[in-house]
């Protein structure tokens, strides 16, 4: 049986009577007062998420000579210091080992933030692609991470932290001092709302959580609400929409692949693009409040054309929404589809992303 890990905040979650369940090898809070209520709070106020389960690696040295430049689908060396970039770690076949964000800390220093379930494998794969002797360290256990997301997140941050935090643009970060310790505050997140990600020593996470919770505009939110929020804005989730059998081209994420540089998996992607895709990502809306689920079948007429990768009821749209991988012939916007699973049948139509565009993300 897998030995699940606890974040430093497990006592806080239990104190709030959270529903706790396994996720990515961790005991994580799925919900507190309810997914819909927490989702609504994030869209209207400021929601606080425990994200300590995610992985962080630190690289120090020449980014090109040390080999880091060739590891990902994007150029690390071209990221300005103080900014971050999203992209992929691929296998030789172009399949996605993980989606991740690289933070350019200094000229010769970068932090890589990865998904929890893939962190150990990511560290091994990245390490194997670096030059011998590269200074590459797994700092996950020593690093805590809290996400504050919502239209009031900036006002809450300014109550506790330096005014410079309020001026951070999207996908930029700064080093600062929080609770007497060095920390990184980033204008990133995965909810479609204005938000911040705070990285600080794991030993300080409980203190920061308690500080945030003194503000009445802040409420804890679990991974259930986080999953719903990200789906409404069309973001992919690793393990559902992305895995080692799916390429960025199939996932509709070619914008995060720089074909002007070398990286593992590039040749496979070029061949796939030249041959044409056998399946593509679509977004769809259901004609009712029913929720499509991961692995439900997608049909065009009586013909099965694909599989749902993510699905849920959207409180903002008032209907079921989902992402799926389907045969390109069923992918045109407006195409009528049927989602099926055992005795469940739902009418659906292909739509554009994002499902919900009214968030405060770029405020």
N, C-alpha and C positions, 0 to 999 in steps of 0.2 A: 504493500500500500504506500502511495506517495506521501511523503512527509511534508505537510503544508507549512509555509512560513507565515509569521505574523508581522505586520508593520508595527512601528513604535506606537501607533495609535489604537491598537486593538482594544485597550481598556476604555478609551473614549467611545469607540463604536458600540461596545457592549453596554456602556452607560447610557447611550442614546437608544438602546433596544433595537439596534440595526439587525436586519436579516443578513446574516453572514454566510457566504458560500465560497467554495473553491473557485479560483480564477487564476490561471497562469501559474499555478504552483503556490498560490497564496490564499490565506483566509481574508476575503475582502468584503466590505459592506456593499450589498446590492441595493438596499433601500433602507430608509429610516421611517418617515411618516407615509411614504408612498411614492412610486415612480412619477406619476402624473403631477403630484404636488411639488416634488423636487424639480421636475422639468420646468414647471410654470415659474417657480421661484428664480431659477437661473435665467429665464427669458425676461423677467421683470425686475429682479433685485440683484443679489450676488450669492452664488452658490459656492460652497467650499468642498473640494474633493481631495481625498487622501490618495496620492499617486505614488506613494513611497515604493510600490512594488516594481516600478519600471527600472530599467538598467541604465547606468551611466559609466562610460569609459573615458579615460583621459589619455590623450596622446601628446607627447612633447618631443619636438625635434623638427627637422626640415620636412615639410609636408610632402614634397616631391621626392627628394632623395631617400626618405625613409619609407616610401611606398604607399602612404595614405592616399595620395592623389589618385591612384589607380584602383582603389577599393570600391568606390561607389559610382552610381550612375551620373553624378554631378561633380563639378570641380570644387574640391575643398580649398585649393590654393587661391581661387578667385573670390572666396567669400570675404568681404571686408571684416576687419576686426570689429567685434561688437554686434555682428549680425549672425543669423542662423539660416540654414537651408534644409529643405525637405527632399528626400529621395530614397533610393533603394540600394540594398545589398543583394546581389543576384548570384545564382549558381551558374554553372557553365551553359545550361540550357536556357538561360534567361528567366528562369523562375525566381520568384521573390522570396529570398531567405528572410528578409525583414524590411519594413519601411521604418524610417528613422529620421532624426534631425541632428545635424552637426552644428555646433556652436563654435565660432572662431573666437577663442578666448584671447589669443595674442598672436603675434607673427608666427611663432613656432609652437603654438599650443591650441588644441581643439578638444572639445567635449562632445561625445557621441551619446545620444539618448535613444534607447531602444525599447522594444516591447518586453514585458516581464517574461512571458512564456518562452521567448526565443533568446533571452539575454545570454545564457551560458554558451549556446551554440554560436551566437553572433560573435562573442568574444574570441572563441576558438577560431572561427573562420577569418575574422579580420586579422587576428594575430598571425595566422598562417600566410597571409598575403603581404605582410610587412617585411622589411628587410631585417636580417638577423640583428639582434641587439637593440631593436627599436624600443623606445620608452613608452610602453603601452600598458595601462593599469586599469583594472576593474575596480571602480570606486563605488559600486552600487550599495554595498553594505554600509558604507560610511556616509552615504548621501540621502537626505530626506527631500521629499518633493511634495508641495501643496499647490493646487490650482485654485485660483479664485476667478470665477467666471460670471459675467452678467453685466448689464448696463450700468450698474452702480459700483462695479469693481474698482474703477479708478478713484472714486470718492473715498472708498474704504481704504485703499492703499495709501492715499494721501493723509489720512488720519494718523497712520502709524509710521510712515516711512518718508524719506526725503522727497522734496518737491520734484527732483529730477525724474523720479519714477513716473510721474504723471505725464511727462513729455515724451516717453518712449513711443516710437512708432511701431507699427505691426512688424513682427519678425526681427526686432532689435532687442538687445538686452544690455544690462549694465551690472557691474560689480558694485556692491554696496555693503554696509554693515547692518545686520539685523540681529537684535538681541545680543549684541557684543561679538558676533561672529561674522566672518566673511560669507557673503551670500551672492547668488546670481538671481536677478529678477528679469524675467523675459516677457515680452508682449506676444506670447503665443498661447495656444489652447486648441481645443478640438470640439467646440460647442457652437460656433457661429456667433458667439457673443464677445464683446470687449472682455479681455481677460488677461490674467498674469499667471505665470508659472514661477514659483519660488523654489530655488535649490539652496539648501543650507545643510549644516551637519545634522545627521540623523538624531543626534542627542538633543537637538533643539526643536525638533518638529512638534512635540507635544506642547511646548511653551508657545510656539507660534500659533498652533491650532487654537489654543485657549485664548490667545490674544485676539485673533480674528472673531472668535465666537462671543466676545464681549460686545460686538457691534450688532445692534438689532437688525441691520440690513443683511446680515450674513446668516445662512443656514447650511448645515451639512447636507450634501447630496451624494448618493451612491452611484455605483457603476451602471445600474439600470437606467437612471436618468441620463447619465453620460452617453450611453449607447443610443438612446432615443434622440438626444440632442445632435449627436454627430450624424445620425442617419438623416435627420430632417434637412441638414445642409449638404448631404451627399458625400460625406467623407467616408472613405473605406476603412474597414476594421480588419486588422490582421487576424487570421484564423477563420474569418467568415468570407470576406470579399477578396482577400489576398492570401496566397500561400506559395509553396515551392513549385506547384504545378501551374500557376497562373503567371503570365508575364505582364509587365507594365502596359504593353500595347493592348492586350486583351482587357485589362482593367481600365482602359481609357485614361491612363496616366502617363502618356508619352511626354507630356510637357515637363515631366521631372526627369527625363533622360536626355543627357547631352551627348549626341552622337559625334560631336567634334573632338571628343577625348577618348582615351582607351579605358576600358573597364571590363571586368570579367562578365561574360554574358552578352557582350556587344555583338559578336558575330552571329550568335543565335537570333538576336532580335532583328538584325539586318536581314537575315534569311527569312524570318517569319514575316517581316514587313513586305519583302519582295514577293513572297508566295501568296500573301493575302491571309487574313485571319479567318479561322474556322468558327470562332465564337467571339462575342464582344459584350461589354457591359452595357446594360440598359437600366434606366430608372422607370418605375411604373407606379401608377396609382390604382387602387382597388375601388370598385364602384360601391363600396359599403364601408362600415366601420370595422370589418373583420381584419385580423392581422395575418398577413402572409408570414411564413416562418422559413428559417434556414433549411435548405434541402427540399422544399416543396417543388413540384414539377411545374414547368411553364410550357403551355401548349398553344399552338396556332391551329385553330380548328381541332381536329383529332390528333394532330401530330405533335409529339413531344419535341420541343425545340431548345430547351434549356432548363436551368435550375436556379431557384432563388438562393442568393447568398446572404442577404440581410432583409428583414422585414419587421414591421411593427405598425401599431396604430399611431398616427400623428395627431397629437392634440391641436397643433396649429392649423392643420388642414382639415381635420375632422373625418379622415378616412384612412384606410390602410395604405401603406407605402412600402416600396421595396427596391432592392437592387438585385439583378440577376445576370448570369452569363448565358447568352443565347446564340443560336445560329444567326448570322447577320441578316438573313432574310426576314427575321421577325423583329428587327431592331428599329425600323423606321418610326420616327415620332408620330404618334397617333395610331399606331398599329393596335388592333384589338387582340388581346391574349386571354387565356384562361389559366389560372393558378390552381393546381390540384394537389390534394394529399388525402389518401384513403377516401373518406366520405365527404371531404371538404372540397367545394368548388367555388372559385371566386372569379368574377369578370374583372379584367384589368386592361389598362391602356398605357402604352409607352409614352413617357413624358420627358421633358428636359430637366436638367439639374440646375440649381438646387431646388429641392421641393419647397424650402422655406428660405426666403431671401430678406426677411425683415429684421435680421439680427443686428446687433450693435458692434459687430466684429471690428470694423475699421473706423469706429468713432474716435 
